[in-house]
Amino acid sequence: MVTLSVEGEEKTGQASGGGPVDASFKAIAAIVGDESQLLLYSVNAITGGTDAQGEVTVRLEKSGRIVNGQGADTDIVIASAKAYINALNKLGKSIQRTHPQMERV
């Protein structure tokens, strides 16, 4: 079960999966109506010891656009959810870029 604040409103989603990370991703996707595809899921330790922080990177693709999201926490499921939400937020932003060799008008 995941609860998110979406534009100031709390929304809760529940899902099951192949593990807690998969289930949390599915619950988040259900809350926000996500249709992106997960291309990469990577976990790295960024500190040592018994209270080590894990850093998660996810790569999502939607309609030909690819973004990376990062999240860190001592709980890898929370770090994963942070990374997934970070990537979803990037996908939600409309980005208009000018080709670097094109002159600005």
N, CA, C and O atoms as CSV, one atom per row, in Angstrom:
chain,resi,resn,atom,element,x,y,z
A,1,MET,N,N,0.848,-1.173,0.000
A,1,MET,CA,C,0.000,0.000,0.000
A,1,MET,C,C,0.894,1.236,0.000
A,1,MET,O,O,1.857,1.323,0.762
A,2,VAL,N,N,0.558,2.193,-0.869
A,2,VAL,CA,C,1.335,3.425,-1.005
A,2,VAL,C,C,0.371,4.602,-0.929
A,2,VAL,O,O,-0.701,4.578,-1.534
A,3,THR,N,N,0.761,5.636,-0.179
A,3,THR,CA,C,-0.008,6.872,-0.124
A,3,THR,C,C,0.875,8.005,-0.617
A,3,THR,O,O,1.992,8.190,-0.134
A,4,LEU,N,N,0.362,8.771,-1.593
A,4,LEU,CA,C,1.100,9.888,-2.178
A,4,LEU,C,C,0.289,11.165,-2.053
A,4,LEU,O,O,-0.939,11.137,-1.978
A,5,SER,N,N,0.990,12.271,-2.031
A,5,SER,CA,C,0.349,13.574,-2.118
A,5,SER,C,C,0.427,14.011,-3.573
A,5,SER,O,O,1.509,14.302,-4.081
A,6,VAL,N,N,-0.720,14.056,-4.242
A,6,VAL,CA,C,-0.781,14.420,-5.649
A,6,VAL,C,C,-1.515,15.756,-5.743
A,6,VAL,O,O,-2.722,15.835,-5.515
A,7,GLU,N,N,-0.759,16.808,-6.084
A,7,GLU,CA,C,-1.298,18.158,-6.173
A,7,GLU,C,C,-2.056,18.529,-4.907
A,7,GLU,O,O,-3.148,19.094,-4.974
A,8,GLY,N,N,-1.474,18.210,-3.748
A,8,GLY,CA,C,-2.035,18.574,-2.456
A,8,GLY,C,C,-3.099,17.632,-1.924
A,8,GLY,O,O,-3.612,17.841,-0.825
A,9,GLU,N,N,-3.439,16.606,-2.678
A,9,GLU,CA,C,-4.464,15.645,-2.261
A,9,GLU,C,C,-3.829,14.286,-2.021
A,9,GLU,O,O,-3.079,13.790,-2.862
A,10,GLU,N,N,-4.131,13.675,-0.856
A,10,GLU,CA,C,-3.592,12.350,-0.567
A,10,GLU,C,C,-4.353,11.289,-1.344
A,10,GLU,O,O,-5.583,11.241,-1.328
A,11,LYS,N,N,-3.590,10.435,-2.027
A,11,LYS,CA,C,-4.179,9.333,-2.777
A,11,LYS,C,C,-3.472,8.052,-2.377
A,11,LYS,O,O,-2.256,8.040,-2.186
A,12,THR,N,N,-4.228,6.980,-2.251
A,12,THR,CA,C,-3.676,5.698,-1.824
A,12,THR,C,C,-3.910,4.657,-2.908
A,12,THR,O,O,-4.978,4.590,-3.517
A,13,GLY,N,N,-2.884,3.850,-3.129
A,13,GLY,CA,C,-2.974,2.749,-4.079
A,13,GLY,C,C,-2.448,1.477,-3.446
A,13,GLY,O,O,-1.581,1.523,-2.573
A,14,GLN,N,N,-2.963,0.364,-3.876
A,14,GLN,CA,C,-2.532,-0.918,-3.345
A,14,GLN,C,C,-2.313,-1.876,-4.495
A,14,GLN,O,O,-3.109,-1.923,-5.434
A,15,ALA,N,N,-1.235,-2.639,-4.425
A,15,ALA,CA,C,-0.935,-3.605,-5.483
A,15,ALA,C,C,-0.086,-4.726,-4.913
A,15,ALA,O,O,0.510,-4.594,-3.844
A,16,SER,N,N,-0.042,-5.816,-5.634
A,16,SER,CA,C,0.873,-6.903,-5.277
A,16,SER,C,C,1.803,-7.101,-6.460
A,16,SER,O,O,1.494,-6.715,-7.587
A,17,GLY,N,N,2.950,-7.712,-6.180
A,17,GLY,CA,C,3.928,-7.911,-7.240
A,17,GLY,C,C,4.901,-9.001,-6.879
A,17,GLY,O,O,4.675,-9.777,-5.950
A,18,GLY,N,N,5.987,-9.053,-7.624
A,18,GLY,CA,C,7.017,-10.056,-7.418
A,18,GLY,C,C,7.890,-9.773,-6.205
A,18,GLY,O,O,8.815,-10.538,-5.927
A,19,GLY,N,N,7.630,-8.729,-5.498
A,19,GLY,CA,C,8.371,-8.319,-4.314
A,19,GLY,C,C,7.884,-6.936,-3.912
A,19,GLY,O,O,7.020,-6.366,-4.579
A,20,PRO,N,N,8.427,-6.390,-2.827
A,20,PRO,CA,C,7.938,-5.094,-2.339
A,20,PRO,C,C,8.207,-3.932,-3.293
A,20,PRO,O,O,7.399,-3.006,-3.373
A,21,VAL,N,N,9.323,-3.963,-4.015
A,21,VAL,CA,C,9.626,-2.880,-4.960
A,21,VAL,C,C,8.654,-2.938,-6.133
A,21,VAL,O,O,8.087,-1.915,-6.516
A,22,ASP,N,N,8.458,-4.110,-6.700
A,22,ASP,CA,C,7.524,-4.290,-7.808
A,22,ASP,C,C,6.115,-3.864,-7.395
A,22,ASP,O,O,5.427,-3.174,-8.148
A,23,ALA,N,N,5.693,-4.271,-6.210
A,23,ALA,CA,C,4.357,-3.913,-5.718
A,23,ALA,C,C,4.228,-2.408,-5.522
A,23,ALA,O,O,3.193,-1.829,-5.852
A,24,SER,N,N,5.262,-1.770,-4.992
A,24,SER,CA,C,5.185,-0.317,-4.779
A,24,SER,C,C,5.148,0.422,-6.117
A,24,SER,O,O,4.415,1.402,-6.252
A,25,PHE,N,N,5.920,-0.024,-7.102
A,25,PHE,CA,C,5.883,0.593,-8.432
A,25,PHE,C,C,4.488,0.463,-9.042
A,25,PHE,O,O,3.973,1.419,-9.622
A,26,LYS,N,N,3.877,-0.711,-8.914
A,26,LYS,CA,C,2.538,-0.930,-9.458
A,26,LYS,C,C,1.504,-0.070,-8.742
A,26,LYS,O,O,0.585,0.448,-9.376
A,27,ALA,N,N,1.643,0.087,-7.432
A,27,ALA,CA,C,0.709,0.918,-6.665
A,27,ALA,C,C,0.846,2.387,-7.063
A,27,ALA,O,O,-0.158,3.082,-7.219
A,28,ILE,N,N,2.076,2.859,-7.226
A,28,ILE,CA,C,2.312,4.245,-7.653
A,28,ILE,C,C,1.748,4.463,-9.052
A,28,ILE,O,O,1.096,5.475,-9.312
A,29,ALA,N,N,1.996,3.520,-9.945
A,29,ALA,CA,C,1.486,3.629,-11.315
A,29,ALA,C,C,-0.035,3.686,-11.323
A,29,ALA,O,O,-0.623,4.421,-12.117
A,30,ALA,N,N,-0.679,2.918,-10.447
A,30,ALA,CA,C,-2.140,2.931,-10.373
A,30,ALA,C,C,-2.652,4.282,-9.877
A,30,ALA,O,O,-3.684,4.763,-10.345
A,31,ILE,N,N,-1.941,4.892,-8.937
A,31,ILE,CA,C,-2.358,6.183,-8.389
A,31,ILE,C,C,-2.287,7.273,-9.451
A,31,ILE,O,O,-3.223,8.058,-9.602
A,32,VAL,N,N,-1.184,7.321,-10.181
A,32,VAL,CA,C,-0.963,8.427,-11.120
A,32,VAL,C,C,-1.381,8.103,-12.555
A,32,VAL,O,O,-1.302,8.966,-13.429
A,33,GLY,N,N,-1.820,6.881,-12.802
A,33,GLY,CA,C,-2.224,6.500,-14.157
A,33,GLY,C,C,-1.050,6.419,-15.109
A,33,GLY,O,O,-1.151,6.824,-16.267
A,34,ASP,N,N,0.058,5.900,-14.626
A,34,ASP,CA,C,1.291,5.833,-15.414
A,34,ASP,C,C,1.245,4.701,-16.427
A,34,ASP,O,O,0.784,3.599,-16.130
A,35,GLU,N,N,1.732,4.992,-17.635
A,35,GLU,CA,C,1.817,3.982,-18.684
A,35,GLU,C,C,3.242,3.867,-19.227
A,35,GLU,O,O,3.444,3.402,-20.349
A,36,SER,N,N,4.221,4.288,-18.437
A,36,SER,CA,C,5.609,4.233,-18.904
A,36,SER,C,C,6.155,2.817,-18.766
A,36,SER,O,O,5.561,1.962,-18.108
A,37,GLN,N,N,7.297,2.593,-19.401
A,37,GLN,CA,C,7.951,1.294,-19.351
A,37,GLN,C,C,9.261,1.431,-18.577
A,37,GLN,O,O,10.059,2.331,-18.841
A,38,LEU,N,N,9.471,0.536,-17.627
A,38,LEU,CA,C,10.707,0.522,-16.851
A,38,LEU,C,C,11.810,-0.108,-17.688
A,38,LEU,O,O,11.713,-1.273,-18.075
A,39,LEU,N,N,12.869,0.666,-17.970
A,39,LEU,CA,C,13.986,0.174,-18.775
A,39,LEU,C,C,15.169,-0.258,-17.926
A,39,LEU,O,O,15.928,-1.148,-18.311
A,40,LEU,N,N,15.327,0.385,-16.752
A,40,LEU,CA,C,16.493,0.109,-15.903
A,40,LEU,C,C,16.118,0.273,-14.451
A,40,LEU,O,O,15.386,1.192,-14.083
A,41,TYR,N,N,16.627,-0.625,-13.626
A,41,TYR,CA,C,16.504,-0.527,-12.174
A,41,TYR,C,C,17.865,-0.879,-11.606
A,41,TYR,O,O,18.352,-1.993,-11.800
A,42,SER,N,N,18.483,0.063,-10.903
A,42,SER,CA,C,19.834,-0.146,-10.386
A,42,SER,C,C,19.922,0.314,-8.942
A,42,SER,O,O,19.409,1.375,-8.589
A,43,VAL,N,N,20.583,-0.498,-8.096
A,43,VAL,CA,C,20.767,-0.175,-6.676
A,43,VAL,C,C,22.251,-0.139,-6.369
A,43,VAL,O,O,22.995,-1.042,-6.751
A,44,ASN,N,N,22.683,0.916,-5.671
A,44,ASN,CA,C,24.073,1.041,-5.228
A,44,ASN,C,C,24.102,1.497,-3.778
A,44,ASN,O,O,23.248,2.272,-3.348
A,45,ALA,N,N,25.083,1.018,-3.027
A,45,ALA,CA,C,25.283,1.499,-1.661
A,45,ALA,C,C,26.086,2.790,-1.737
A,45,ALA,O,O,27.119,2.845,-2.403
A,46,ILE,N,N,25.603,3.844,-1.044
A,46,ILE,CA,C,26.337,5.111,-1.075
A,46,ILE,C,C,26.997,5.415,0.257
A,46,ILE,O,O,27.804,6.340,0.349
A,47,THR,N,N,26.665,4.646,1.296
A,47,THR,CA,C,27.365,4.732,2.577
A,47,THR,C,C,27.572,3.310,3.062
A,47,THR,O,O,26.972,2.376,2.531
A,48,GLY,N,N,28.413,3.143,4.064
A,48,GLY,CA,C,28.682,1.817,4.597
A,48,GLY,C,C,28.076,1.638,5.972
A,48,GLY,O,O,27.504,2.571,6.535
A,49,GLY,N,N,28.201,0.445,6.509
A,49,GLY,CA,C,27.712,0.155,7.853
A,49,GLY,C,C,26.318,-0.428,7.848
A,49,GLY,O,O,25.710,-0.650,6.801
A,50,THR,N,N,25.825,-0.672,9.064
A,50,THR,CA,C,24.507,-1.286,9.191
A,50,THR,C,C,23.374,-0.322,8.863
A,50,THR,O,O,22.254,-0.754,8.588
A,51,ASP,N,N,23.652,0.981,8.889
A,51,ASP,CA,C,22.629,1.967,8.529
A,51,ASP,C,C,22.944,2.587,7.162
A,51,ASP,O,O,22.692,3.769,6.929
A,52,ALA,N,N,23.493,1.774,6.275
A,52,ALA,CA,C,23.917,2.246,4.958
A,52,ALA,C,C,22.735,2.772,4.149
A,52,ALA,O,O,21.622,2.251,4.224
A,53,GLN,N,N,23.007,3.807,3.386
A,53,GLN,CA,C,21.999,4.334,2.474
A,53,GLN,C,C,22.167,3.668,1.115
A,53,GLN,O,O,23.282,3.454,0.638
A,54,GLY,N,N,21.054,3.354,0.518
A,54,GLY,CA,C,21.064,2.816,-0.830
A,54,GLY,C,C,20.573,3.874,-1.793
A,54,GLY,O,O,19.646,4.624,-1.489
A,55,GLU,N,N,21.195,3.931,-2.949
A,55,GLU,CA,C,20.772,4.853,-3.994
A,55,GLU,C,C,20.192,4.030,-5.141
A,55,GLU,O,O,20.818,3.088,-5.627
A,56,VAL,N,N,19.007,4.398,-5.557
A,56,VAL,CA,C,18.335,3.678,-6.629
A,56,VAL,C,C,18.214,4.596,-7.842
A,56,VAL,O,O,17.894,5.778,-7.712
A,57,THR,N,N,18.470,4.041,-9.006
A,57,THR,CA,C,18.253,4.739,-10.267
A,57,THR,C,C,17.263,3.931,-11.079
A,57,THR,O,O,17.408,2.717,-11.221
A,58,VAL,N,N,16.259,4.605,-11.612
A,58,VAL,CA,C,15.328,3.958,-12.530
A,58,VAL,C,C,15.338,4.732,-13.838
A,58,VAL,O,O,15.528,5.948,-13.851
A,59,ARG,N,N,15.137,4.034,-14.914
A,59,ARG,CA,C,15.025,4.669,-16.236
A,59,ARG,C,C,13.664,4.278,-16.804
A,59,ARG,O,O,13.346,3.096,-16.937
A,60,LEU,N,N,12.869,5.293,-17.134
A,60,LEU,CA,C,11.540,5.076,-17.683
A,60,LEU,C,C,11.469,5.613,-19.103
A,60,LEU,O,O,12.147,6.579,-19.451
A,61,GLU,N,N,10.630,4.966,-19.926
A,61,GLU,CA,C,10.403,5.415,-21.289
A,61,GLU,C,C,8.901,5.540,-21.509
A,61,GLU,O,O,8.122,4.662,-21.136
A,62,LYS,N,N,8.519,6.650,-22.124
A,62,LYS,CA,C,7.115,6.858,-22.475
A,62,LYS,C,C,7.059,7.669,-23.756
A,62,LYS,O,O,7.604,8.771,-23.825
A,63,SER,N,N,6.416,7.138,-24.749
A,63,SER,CA,C,6.249,7.810,-26.040
A,63,SER,C,C,7.579,8.253,-26.635
A,63,SER,O,O,7.678,9.345,-27.193
A,64,GLY,N,N,8.594,7.418,-26.520
A,64,GLY,CA,C,9.901,7.723,-27.088
A,64,GLY,C,C,10.778,8.605,-26.232
A,64,GLY,O,O,11.937,8.830,-26.580
A,65,ARG,N,N,10.275,9.109,-25.134
A,65,ARG,CA,C,11.061,9.959,-24.233
A,65,ARG,C,C,11.589,9.109,-23.088
A,65,ARG,O,O,10.839,8.353,-22.469
A,66,ILE,N,N,12.876,9.235,-22.809
A,66,ILE,CA,C,13.530,8.443,-21.767
A,66,ILE,C,C,14.071,9.382,-20.698
A,66,ILE,O,O,14.735,10.372,-21.006
A,67,VAL,N,N,13.777,9.057,-19.420
A,67,VAL,CA,C,14.266,9.855,-18.300
A,67,VAL,C,C,14.821,8.936,-17.225
A,67,VAL,O,O,14.440,7.770,-17.122
A,68,ASN,N,N,15.732,9.486,-16.423
A,68,ASN,CA,C,16.264,8.785,-15.257
A,68,ASN,C,C,15.721,9.438,-14.001
A,68,ASN,O,O,15.531,10.654,-13.958
A,69,GLY,N,N,15.473,8.636,-12.984
A,69,GLY,CA,C,15.076,9.145,-11.678
A,69,GLY,C,C,15.974,8.541,-10.622
A,69,GLY,O,O,16.387,7.387,-10.737
A,70,GLN,N,N,16.283,9.324,-9.583
A,70,GLN,CA,C,17.129,8.849,-8.503
A,70,GLN,C,C,16.429,9.031,-7.163
A,70,GLN,O,O,15.627,9.946,-6.977
A,71,GLY,N,N,16.752,8.140,-6.238
A,71,GLY,CA,C,16.237,8.230,-4.876
A,71,GLY,C,C,17.210,7.552,-3.938
A,71,GLY,O,O,17.885,6.595,-4.318
A,72,ALA,N,N,17.284,8.049,-2.701
A,72,ALA,CA,C,18.180,7.458,-1.715
A,72,ALA,C,C,17.474,7.372,-0.370
A,72,ALA,O,O,16.703,8.260,-0.006
A,73,ASP,N,N,17.743,6.295,0.365
A,73,ASP,CA,C,17.171,6.101,1.693
A,73,ASP,C,C,17.845,4.883,2.313
A,73,ASP,O,O,18.474,4.087,1.617
A,74,THR,N,N,17.707,4.747,3.632
A,74,THR,CA,C,18.225,3.547,4.287
A,74,THR,C,C,17.332,2.345,3.993
A,74,THR,O,O,17.780,1.203,4.098
A,75,ASP,N,N,16.082,2.587,3.628
A,75,ASP,CA,C,15.149,1.538,3.225
A,75,ASP,C,C,15.113,1.503,1.695
A,75,ASP,O,O,14.720,2.481,1.059
A,76,ILE,N,N,15.519,0.394,1.116
A,76,ILE,CA,C,15.648,0.312,-0.341
A,76,ILE,C,C,14.298,0.409,-1.050
A,76,ILE,O,O,14.240,0.862,-2.193
A,77,VAL,N,N,13.216,-0.006,-0.396
A,77,VAL,CA,C,11.889,0.116,-1.002
A,77,VAL,C,C,11.499,1.588,-1.100
A,77,VAL,O,O,10.948,2.025,-2.110
A,78,ILE,N,N,11.786,2.345,-0.052
A,78,ILE,CA,C,11.501,3.786,-0.064
A,78,ILE,C,C,12.390,4.491,-1.079
A,78,ILE,O,O,11.916,5.361,-1.810
A,79,ALA,N,N,13.664,4.133,-1.138
A,79,ALA,CA,C,14.575,4.714,-2.125
A,79,ALA,C,C,14.077,4.416,-3.537
A,79,ALA,O,O,14.160,5.271,-4.419
A,80,SER,N,N,13.568,3.221,-3.748
A,80,SER,CA,C,13.042,2.836,-5.058
A,80,SER,C,C,11.816,3.669,-5.416
A,80,SER,O,O,11.693,4.148,-6.544
A,81,ALA,N,N,10.914,3.841,-4.460
A,81,ALA,CA,C,9.711,4.642,-4.701
A,81,ALA,C,C,10.086,6.089,-5.005
A,81,ALA,O,O,9.501,6.709,-5.893
A,82,LYS,N,N,11.060,6.632,-4.272
A,82,LYS,CA,C,11.524,8.006,-4.522
A,82,LYS,C,C,12.082,8.139,-5.940
A,82,LYS,O,O,11.800,9.115,-6.634
A,83,ALA,N,N,12.866,7.161,-6.362
A,83,ALA,CA,C,13.458,7.195,-7.703
A,83,ALA,C,C,12.381,7.113,-8.778
A,83,ALA,O,O,12.446,7.824,-9.781
A,84,TYR,N,N,11.401,6.255,-8.571
A,84,TYR,CA,C,10.314,6.081,-9.536
A,84,TYR,C,C,9.493,7.360,-9.654
A,84,TYR,O,O,9.160,7.791,-10.758
A,85,ILE,N,N,9.169,7.964,-8.514
A,85,ILE,CA,C,8.398,9.212,-8.514
A,85,ILE,C,C,9.208,10.343,-9.144
A,85,ILE,O,O,8.660,11.173,-9.868
A,86,ASN,N,N,10.516,10.375,-8.867
A,86,ASN,CA,C,11.387,11.383,-9.467
A,86,ASN,C,C,11.354,11.282,-10.995
A,86,ASN,O,O,11.269,12.296,-11.688
A,87,ALA,N,N,11.420,10.060,-11.510
A,87,ALA,CA,C,11.370,9.855,-12.964
A,87,ALA,C,C,9.992,10.223,-13.520
A,87,ALA,O,O,9.899,10.843,-14.579
A,88,LEU,N,N,8.926,9.845,-12.816
A,88,LEU,CA,C,7.579,10.182,-13.279
A,88,LEU,C,C,7.378,11.696,-13.334
A,88,LEU,O,O,6.749,12.212,-14.257
A,89,ASN,N,N,7.916,12.398,-12.343
A,89,ASN,CA,C,7.807,13.863,-12.348
A,89,ASN,C,C,8.527,14.456,-13.550
A,89,ASN,O,O,8.055,15.425,-14.144
A,90,LYS,N,N,9.661,13.879,-13.907
A,90,LYS,CA,C,10.394,14.358,-15.085
A,90,LYS,C,C,9.606,14.080,-16.363
A,90,LYS,O,O,9.581,14.913,-17.269
A,91,LEU,N,N,8.966,12.923,-16.441
A,91,LEU,CA,C,8.154,12.596,-17.613
A,91,LEU,C,C,6.950,13.527,-17.724
A,91,LEU,O,O,6.480,13.815,-18.825
A,92,GLY,N,N,6.458,13.992,-16.592
A,92,GLY,CA,C,5.289,14.859,-16.579
A,92,GLY,C,C,5.565,16.275,-17.012
A,92,GLY,O,O,4.645,17.003,-17.387
A,93,LYS,N,N,6.828,16.682,-16.967
A,93,LYS,CA,C,7.183,18.039,-17.382
A,93,LYS,C,C,7.299,18.088,-18.891
A,93,LYS,O,O,7.871,17.193,-19.513
A,94,SER,N,N,6.751,19.144,-19.473
A,94,SER,CA,C,6.912,19.296,-20.909
A,94,SER,C,C,8.209,20.055,-21.159
A,94,SER,O,O,8.418,21.156,-20.649
A,95,ILE,N,N,9.054,19.450,-21.940
A,95,ILE,CA,C,10.359,20.046,-22.224
A,95,ILE,C,C,10.448,20.330,-23.712
A,95,ILE,O,O,10.305,19.437,-24.548
A,96,GLN,N,N,10.687,21.593,-24.020
A,96,GLN,CA,C,10.904,21.977,-25.411
A,96,GLN,C,C,12.348,22.440,-25.521
A,96,GLN,O,O,12.738,23.450,-24.935
A,97,ARG,N,N,13.116,21.705,-26.261
A,97,ARG,CA,C,14.525,22.020,-26.407
A,97,ARG,C,C,14.820,22.422,-27.837
A,97,ARG,O,O,14.288,21.854,-28.791
A,98,THR,N,N,15.680,23.412,-27.958
A,98,THR,CA,C,16.151,23.834,-29.273
A,98,THR,C,C,17.405,23.046,-29.587
A,98,THR,O,O,18.248,22.827,-28.717
A,99,HIS,N,N,17.525,22.626,-30.823
A,99,HIS,CA,C,18.720,21.910,-31.238
A,99,HIS,C,C,19.924,22.806,-30.956
A,99,HIS,O,O,19.880,23.995,-31.272
A,100,PRO,N,N,21.006,22.267,-30.366
A,100,PRO,CA,C,22.134,23.106,-29.976
A,100,PRO,C,C,22.811,23.835,-31.122
A,100,PRO,O,O,23.492,24.836,-30.896
A,101,GLN,N,N,22.637,23.352,-32.355
A,101,GLN,CA,C,23.268,24.020,-33.488
A,101,GLN,C,C,22.334,24.969,-34.208
A,101,GLN,O,O,22.707,25.594,-35.200
A,102,MET,N,N,21.108,25.073,-33.698
A,102,MET,CA,C,20.131,25.974,-34.303
A,102,MET,C,C,20.225,27.326,-33.614
A,102,MET,O,O,20.412,27.405,-32.400
A,103,GLU,N,N,20.094,28.375,-34.390
A,103,GLU,CA,C,20.154,29.730,-33.856
A,103,GLU,C,C,18.825,30.061,-33.194
A,103,GLU,O,O,17.758,29.748,-33.721
A,104,ARG,N,N,18.907,30.695,-32.035
A,104,ARG,CA,C,17.691,31.105,-31.347
A,104,ARG,C,C,17.099,32.335,-32.021
A,104,ARG,O,O,17.813,33.253,-32.426
A,105,VAL,N,N,15.802,32.327,-32.128
A,105,VAL,CA,C,15.112,33.447,-32.778
A,105,VAL,C,C,14.517,34.345,-31.736
A,105,VAL,O,O,13.891,35.351,-32.071
